[in-house]
Amino acid sequence: MNNNKNNGVRQGITGVTSTVGNLTGGLLDTVGSTVGTLGRGLGGTINSTTGTRVAGDSLAGLTNGVEGGVRTVARGVEDAGKAPGK
């Protein structure tokens, strides 16, 4: 009986941490994607208006790196809330 109580509590905690992890991970992923998209857009605009690709491509590369790093963190946060073995 005690084992069943522990399993129920563990499942409840896992459900809460999974929900919080998924929410946080989703928000981080959205922020990272927004930063990446903005950087690519601004980079393209800079390239078009200046006639040089150095500044625009550098900005796009930087924001792509931020996007990838944030995406990795977001996945880690989401995975942290999963039950062991799932």
N, C-alpha and C positions, 0 to 999 in steps of 0.2 A: 504494500500500500504506500509506504513512504517513497519507494522508488517511482511510483506513478505521480506523486505530488511533485517530486523533483523534475521529472520529465515535463510535466505541465508548466511549471515555472520556467524551466529552460526554454520551452517552446514559446511561451509568452514573451520572454526577454528577447529571444532571437527574432520574433516577429516585430517587436518595437525597434530593435537595432537595425533590422533589415529595412524597415520603412524609413527610418531616419537616414540610414546610409544611402538608400536609393534616392531619397529627396535631395540630400546634400550632393551626392554624385551627379544627379541630373542637373542641379543648379550650376555646379562647377563646370560641367560639360557645356552647358548653354553659354556661360560666360566665356569659356575658352573658345568656343566656336564663333562667338560674336567678335572677340578680339582678332581672331584669324581672318574673319570676313572683312572687318574694318581695315585691317592692315593690307590685305590684298586689294581692296577697293581704293584706298588712299595711295597705295604704291602704284597702281595703274594710272591713277589721276596724275600723280607726280611725273611718271614716265611720259605721259601724253603732253603735259604742259611744259616740261623742261626740255624735252627732246633727248634726255639722257636716261639710261636705265639704272644707273648705279644707286641713286638715292631710293627710288621706288622699289627696286628689287631688294635692297637691303632692308627696308621697312617691312616688306612682305615676308622676307626670310625670318626676320626677328619675330614677327607676330605669328608666323607658322610654328616657330619653335615654342612660343608661349602656349599656343593652342595644343600642340602635341603634349607638352609637359602637364598642362592642366587636365587633359584627357586621361593621361596615365594616373594622375592623382585621383581623379573622379572614379575611375575603375577600381582603384585600390580601396577607396572609401566604400563603394558598393559591395565589393567582395568581402570586406571586413565584417559586414553584417550578416553574411550568409552562415547558415548552420554548418558545422564541420562535416565534411564529406559531400557537400552539395555544390 
